């Protein structure tokens, strides 16, 4: 039983570290979003020039780190479907609530991160030269990566609580199973 306590702390540390790394990448992606500037060259042609594409890499990095954290937790808990049974009670109810909430915030965070990365890549890589009269350079809207970062933090908090209540519910189920007595008594007839 002491080993599961240590592995529980190790899983908590790994999930928190992966989520905080994803958070850091998302913040870096927001700070390094590509912006465009209108340039007129010597032939009087106006077009957009976009700066660095580093935010796309940061966004994809945040996406992958969050995916690794969620995958690690789901492998350890066997996605709550294939592992040991959970004991009935409050711990099981809270672990189910945190499990569902965690997946919802995970999906939102991943959507924000990958949408921001692809939108940022679209502007930097695929819109080199556009010839037009009166227009502005499109860029990624502020806050897309920040929204992803906020949902990364929500996912991390919900993952921690999910794993805490999950281990409590599985350890209660193990104690209840080991203390059971035979249900059919073998008494003699006299």
C-alpha positions, 0 to 999 in steps of 0.5 A, spaced: 500 500 500 505 504 501 508 503 493 501 506 491 502 512 495 509 514 492 506 512 485 500 517 487 505 523 488 509 521 482 503 521 478 501 528 481 508 531 480 508 528 472 501 531 471 503 538 474 509 538 471 507 537 464 501 541 464 505 547 467 510 546 461 504 546 456 501 553 460 508 556 459 508 554 452 501 557 451 503 563 454 510 564 450 505 563 443 501 568 445 507 573 446 510 571 440 504 571 435 506 573 428 504 580 426 503 583 419 505 589 416 504 592 410 510 593 405 510 597 398 516 595 394 519 599 388 514 597 383 509 600 387 506 593 389 503 593 396 503 586 400 503 583 407 510 581 410 509 577 417 514 576 422 517 570 425 513 563 425 515 561 432 508 562 436 506 556 431 511 551 434 510 554 441 502 552 440 504 545 438 508 544 443 503 546 448 498 542 445 503 536 445 505 537 453 498 537 455 496 531 451 502 527 454 499 529 461 492 527 460 494 521 456 499 519 462 493 520 467 488 516 463 493 510 462 495 510 470 487 510 471 486 506 465 481 511 463 476 509 469 473 504 465 478 498 465 481 498 472 479 496 479 472 497 481 471 504 485 467 503 492 460 506 492 460 513 495 462 520 495 469 519 492 466 515 486 461 521 485 467 526 485 472 522 481 466 521 476 465 529 476 472 531 476 473 525 470 468 528 466 470 536 467 477 534 466 475 531 459 471 537 457 476 542 459 482 538 456 478 538 449 477 546 450 484 547 451 486 543 446 482 546 441 484 553 443 491 551 442 491 547 435 486 552 432 491 558 434 497 554 432 494 553 425 491 560 424 498 563 426 501 558 421 496 560 415 498 567 416 505 566 416 506 561 411 501 561 406 500 569 405 506 571 403 504 576 397 497 578 396 496 584 391 490 589 393 488 596 393 486 598 400 486 592 405 489 590 412 494 584 414 490 579 418 493 576 424 491 571 429 486 574 434 489 576 441 487 571 447 486 565 443 493 562 446 491 565 453 484 562 453 488 555 451 493 557 457 487 558 462 483 551 460 490 548 461 490 550 468 483 548 469 485 541 466 491 541 471 487 542 477 481 537 475 486 532 473 489 533 480 483 532 484 480 527 479 486 522 481 486 524 488 479 522 489 480 516 484 485 513 488 481 514 494 475 510 491 479 505 489 483 504 495 476 504 499 474 498 494 480 494 496 479 495 503 471 493 502 473 487 498 478 484 503 474 485 509 468 481 506 465 474 509 462 469 505 455 470 504 452 463 505 453 460 511 455 453 512 451 451 518 449 444 520 442 441 521 440 438 527 
